[in-house]
Amino acid sequence: MAEPDPRRRTFGPVVLLGLVAGGLTAIAGDNPVAEADGRATFAITYDAHLPLATALGLVVLACWGVVLVTRGRVRRAVAALGTLASAGAVAAVVVGWWQVPDQLREELAAIGSDPAASHTVWWWLALVGAAASVAATAVAVLLAPAWPEMGTRYDAPTGAGPAPTTPPEEQTSLDLWKAIDEGRDPTAAEPE
């Protein structure tokens, strides 16, 4: 009996890490990553979020969904797309380190307040999530060919069987449903 490929055992942990990291990136980017000291913050509309990191975190989550249901080259290509989206999220979070507090200070200066701005724990969580997402998707690109795949029984039927010899009116409901399951149109006219 052949021993299973040890790379197959990485499937569950890597997918779980990828899903958690993508979700963390999306959630953390949607929360304020900077805050200002003072009471004037209620008077501004700037929310100090990282919308690009949130969007890219959602793209990564979508990529993981596709990785779970595809095979071969498509699976590897989608994992590579997830790696690019994760790297983009890291870049968005890093740029947000300077950009978000500066924008917050500018908004507060416009209403005559000059408080100090600092980063919240959400910025750090966004960075951790994006970095972990890069790692998980990069591992997926490398190991995806060895991972288990969904069986072909879940694929759509590829060819229609022979047309029924009896008209649809004379077939039972069970026969009609079986024809639909086999990918045939039970109401189609017979070929001549």
N, C-alpha and C positions, 0 to 999 in steps of 0.2 A: 504494500500500500504506500503510495507516494505521500510524502509529508507536504502539507499545505505551505504555500509561500508565506513567510513571516510578514511580508509587507501587507498582506490582507488584514492582519490584526490591527493595523494602523487606521483602518477605515473609520471605525466608530469614534475613537478619540480625536482624530483630526477633524472630522465633520462636526463633532460637538464643539470643539474649540473654535472652529470657523463660524459656526452659528452664534455662539455666545459672543465672540469678538465683534462680529458684524452688528449684532443687536446692541452691544454696549456702545459701539461707535455711533450708531444712529440715535440712541437714547441720549447719550452724553452730549452730542452735538446739538440736540434740540433743547438743551437746558442752558441757562446763562453761564458762560465760561469766565466772565469777569464781573466784578462788583465794585461799586464805589462807596467810599465812606461818606456819610452825610445823609441828610433828609430830603435833598432835592431830587433824588432819582425818580420819584413818582411823577415828576413833571415832564419827563422825556419819553419818547416813543421807542428809542433804540433798545433792543432786547438782548444784546450781547451774546447771540447764539452763533453757531458754526453751521449754517445751512448747507454748505457744500459737503462738509463731513457727514452730515445727516443723510443727504441724498446718496452719497457714495457708500455709506453703510448699508442703505437699503438695496443698492445695486449688488453689493457683496452678498447679502442675504438671498437675493433673487438668483445669483449665480450658484449658490449652494443648493438651492432648490432644483436647478437644472442639472447640476452635477449628480444629484441623487438619482435622476431618472434617465440619464443618457449613458452611452457607451463609447468606448474607443476615442477616436480623434475629437469628436464633438465634446466629450467630457473634458478632455485635456485642454481644448481651446477655450471652453467656458471657464475652467479653473484659471487659465492664463488671463482671461478678461477680469476675473475676480482679483487676481494679483495686481493688475493695473489699477483697478478701482480702489483697492486697499492702499496702494502706494499714493494715489491721489488724495485719499483721506488723510494719510500721514502728512502730506504736504499742506493740505488745507488746515490741519490742526497746528502745524508748526508756524505757518504764516499767521494764524490767528493769535499766536502768543503776543505778537506786537500789534497787530492790526485792531483787534477787538478792544483792548483797554484804551488805545489811542482814540478810537472812534467814540468810546464811552466818555472819555475826558472832553473831547470836542463837543459832544452833545450837551454835557453839563456846563461847559464854558459858555455855550450859547444862551443859557438861562441865568448866567451870572454866578455859577457855583464852581469851585475849584477844588474838589476833593481828590484824594489819592485813589487810584484804581488798582485792584489786585485780582489775581486769578482765583477761581473757585476750584473745588475738587473735580468739577465736571470737565475742566480742561484736561486734567491729568487722566481722568477716566477715558476721555476721547482719545488721548494719545496712546494709552495702554491698549485700548480696543483696536485702534487702527494698526498698531505695530503687531499685535497678536494676529490680526486678520491677514497681514502681509505674510507672516510666517506660515499660517495654516493654508492659505491658498497656494503659496510656493511649494509646500510639501505635497499638496494635492496635484499640482502640475507634474511633479516627479513620480508620485506613486499611483496616480489614478489608473494606469493600465493594469495594475495588479489587484485593484480593488474589486469586490463582488459587484455584479450588475443585476439589474432586474431581469427576470426571465422573459423570454420571447412571448410567453402566453399573454402578456399585457400589451403586446403590440397590436396595432389595428390589422384586421385581415388584409392579406395582400392580393388575393385573387378570389373572384366570385366562382362559386361552384356551378354545376350545371343548372340550367333553368328548370323550374318544375314543369312536369308534363300536364298537371291539372291546373285549371284556372284558379285564381285566388278565392273565388266564391265557394269553391268546393273543398278548399283546404281547411284544416282545423286551425284554431288559434295557435296551438303549439307548433304546427308546421310553419305558420307565418313568422312566429318569433324565432324559430330556428333559422329560417332563411335570413332574417335580419342579423342574427348573431354571426352568421357565416359571411356577411357582407354582401348578400344578394338583395335585390329589390323584389319582393314577392309580387308586386303589382305590375312589374315590367312585362311588356309583351314578349312572347317567345320569339327567338330569332327564326327567320324563315330561310 
